[in-house]
Amino acid sequence: MENKELTFEDYLTELENILKKLEDKDISLEEAVKGYTKGVELSKKCYEILEANTELVTSKMTDSGLVKYENE
């Protein structure tokens, strides 16, 4: 099986699935702790992806390349 890097959307979907399981009233404490721990790991990965792309989303493309947006 190929070991491919997950996308931001993949991590977010997995995080949403964990949240749904945690909202289940019949979940055991052990399962809830495992889900919470996995959720924290996934949220950290999402944050890392957002941080890595901050320059791109806070910049605009010009003829001379990327330029940071100025506070107007």
Helices and strands as residue ranges (DSSP letters): H 8-22, H 29-52, H 54-57, E 59-62, E 65-68
